[in-house]
Amino acid sequence: ATLEKPPNHSHFSMIPEELLGQQSVLALRRQQLDEQARSKASSTGNTPIINVNFPPELFQSLRALEPALAQAPATALPPVPHPPASVVTTSLLSPAQLAAPGPRMSLTDFCVAYEVSETLQAKLLQNGFSSSHSFRFTSLEDLESIGLLRGELAQLRDAVSRWCGE
C-alpha cells in the first residue's frame, strides 16, 4: 500500500457499494459523444454533389487571346553572369547588419561603448581603423591578416552585433 494506492480493502474503498459495477456519469456522457461523432462521420458521405456549368460564351474572350499568345515570339532572357566562385570574401558584418548598421562613432568611442579590450583597440588603430563605419568594408580575412587572434575576432564580432542592435 502507498499514498497513491491504498490497500484493497472495503474500509479504503472510495466507491459506495451501491454504485459498484455501474458506469459513472462522465463515462456514459463520453460514450454518447463518441457515438454522435461516429454517426456524423458516417452521414457526411451522403452529402450532395453540386455541379456548376458555365455557358461557352463566357470563355470566348479568353479563346480570342490564345492565337495571339501562340504567335508571339518568346524572347530569351540574357544569361545572368555568375560571380567567380574562387573569390569568396566573408564580411565582418552579416547582410542584415550591413542593411542597418549602428550609429557612426569614433573607434575610441566604439571600443568604450561596446567593451572592446585595449589590446584590440590598439591593433585596430595601428592598422588605420578610425570609425565604426569602416567595419562595413572589412572582411574576416583582412582582420586575420593584421594579426587578430581568434578570441579578438570573436570579441569584435560580438561588439559589432551589439552595435547593429542584434
Secondary structure, 3 states (H helix, E strand, C coil): CCCCCCCCCHHHCCCCHHHCCCCCHHHHHHHHHHHHHHHHHHHHHHCCCCCCCCCHHHHHHHHHHHHHHHHCCCCCCCCCCCCCCCCCCCECCCHHHHHCCCCCCEHHHHHHHCCCCHHHHHHHHHCCCCEHHHHHHCEHHHHHHCCCCHHHHHHHHHHHHHHCCC
